[in-house]
Amino acid sequence: MKPESHIQQTGRPFNGAEFLASLNDGRAVYYAGERVENVTAHPAFKNAAASVAAMYDALHAEETKDKLCWATDTGNGGYTHKFFRYARSPQELLEQRDAIAEWARMSYGWMGRTADYKAAFGDVLGANPEFYGDFADNARTWYQRIQENCLYLNHAIVNPPIDRNKPSDEVKDVYVHVTRETSDGIYVNGAKVVATNSALTHYNFIGQTAVQDIGDDPDFALLFITPMNANGVKLISRVSYEKNATDTASPFDYPLSSRFDENDAILILENVFIPWEDVLIYKDKQKLMQWGFAAGFGRLYPLQACTRFAVKLDFMAGLLEQALECTGAIDFRNVGAELGEVVAWRNLFWSITDHMCLAAEEWKSGAWLPPTESAFNYRAFAPMAYDKICHIIKTTAASGLIYLPGSHLDLKNPQLNTDLARYCRGSGDISHLERIKIMKLLWDAVGSEFGGRHHLYELNYAGTADAIRLQCLGSARATGSMAKMRQLSQQCMEDYDLNGWTNPTDS
């Protein structure tokens, strides 16, 4: 049974209830040594699942539908989230950006792998199916399915960092590879990490990030899609910050952890059958090496990523100002300057999204994609920004992040509440309840296990820093912009020699 079979009305994507029902499909998700019977009801996943379901409901709500949706281009006469249909103009890219932001604000920017992330993959399948050669029809079919239903795809593309001293053909017990080919499809074995939020997705896209890892063995040169409930697919999840928060505390104590935790996992494939219709690249290392940018995904997904990140910085800048008002430090010159830097970083990423849209270039099939420069700029600067912003928060809010009661229950104890009202009130007539609420939220953002995971996530989101910077350099050389930069510096040097100016400007 396909996930979209749960949709009870033709011509529209999932609503929240249908989305939740579609996840109760027998998938093999393991948490704390036990198989999870239903991820939508399990305390490690249910609040995150409900948060995603709310996003699907917003596709149909009167107050948000027009902001989020437009007509499909598949001929079904229906509607879809704007980012699930490829844009045909810079203006449509701007509309997509705003729809992405609308969804992102529902999690305050804290859910990075929502369904619109992989919608970028669906879009370029539709715009450039020919890239996939013999599998072009597969790309067309998946574009239609993803768009019409707003299917929730994730990807798992990172090889476990194991036995890096060995050639790839000696780690077939680890890396995803073909074990058998039949007339109906292929069988694969291996594992991937980090599989963020895969427990709540319909399908997983399996590919490669570091093609050098696979050597010359064609069995590793694969790109395919598999349903999360396929026989042999298994997820082993990390600790759930959601479960820990709700078991030991309350949303008041951990408002982000308890609601927006995108559980990461180890994805294991054990003799998993992949029908030919779900294969996109097969035993073709050259095409796999080209895929990221030649197929378009590497240029389009940063629009979703950068927009979501900008929304997150909106949240962090606003919350930091509230926190600094609580501590009474807001009017200190140095503290105000630090807050101003956070605002400047926020402004930078919103301006990058503007450039992604307004400087877009026409591509395949009338699709428009962001320029590579803005995609690379986001990827290079986001880790720097997030690291610096977390540092600013911790040094300006300082002990205010720690000087807090351990539990909401302290506030429900009349005697303790009286003490807290006196000793934990904020500056400027801010009540103790409001101050504690603000500071607990900020702690969850940057100091809790959830906050620490997000710091790690943003630092490594787009890959290793060296690789990203080398891509910036490679792009500048490939597009000719580096040559123009050199031309300008060379022109300057030609204006003078050992004897002085060769092109005097005085009369």
Number of C-alpha atoms within 10 A of each C-alpha: 7 9 21 19 12 17 18 12 10 11 16 22 26 28 23 21 15 19 29 22 14 21 21 16 17 14 24 21 23 19 17 12 8 10 15 20 15 18 25 23 15 14 18 27 27 20 22 25 26 19 18 24 19 18 23 23 18 22 27 20 13 9 10 15 17 15 20 26 21 19 17 21 15 16 10 13 12 17 25 25 30 28 30 30 31 29 22 17 18 22 14 17 27 19 20 27 23 19 23 26 23 21 27 25 17 15 22 20 23 25 24 23 21 26 23 27 24 24 29 23 27 28 28 29 28 24 24 19 24 16 20 20 13 13 18 19 17 18 27 20 17 21 24 22 15 24 28 28 23 28 24 23 27 28 25 21 20 18 20 16 11 10 11 10 7 10 14 19 16 11 15 18 12 19 26 26 24 23 15 13 14 10 7 10 14 20 17 22 21 21 26 24 18 20 25 22 23 26 31 28 24 23 20 22 19 20 24 23 15 13 16 11 17 22 14 16 14 14 21 27 24 22 20 17 20 22 18 26 18 17 16 16 21 22 24 20 23 15 14 21 25 26 20 16 22 19 12 10 16 16 16 17 24 26 20 26 28 28 24 24 25 26 21 19 24 20 25 20 24 16 17 19 22 20 17 17 17 20 23 23 21 21 17 16 21 10 19 24 16 13 20 15 12 15 21 23 20 20 22 26 21 26 30 27 24 26 26 30 27 25 24 22 25 20 16 23 22 14 18 23 18 18 27 24 18 26 20 14 17 20 11 10 9 12 18 16 13 16 20 14 17 25 17 13 22 22 14 17 24 19 16 21 26 20 19 28 26 16 16 20 17 16 14 17 13 13 21 23 28 27 18 21 20 25 23 21 17 23 26 23 17 23 20 14 21 20 14 15 24 18 13 18 26 18 14 21 24 14 11 21 22 13 13 16 16 12 15 16 14 14 19 10 10 10 10 13 18 12 14 19 14 11 11 21 19 21 15 10 8 15 17 22 16 15 22 27 19 18 25 28 23 26 25 20 25 21 19 18 15 23 20 14 16 21 19 13 13 19 21 14 16 18 15 12 17 10 12 18 16 13 17 20 15 13 16 17 13 11 12 11 13 15 12 13 12 11 12 11 10 11 11 10 12 11 12 13 9 6 6 9 12 12 9 9 6 4 3
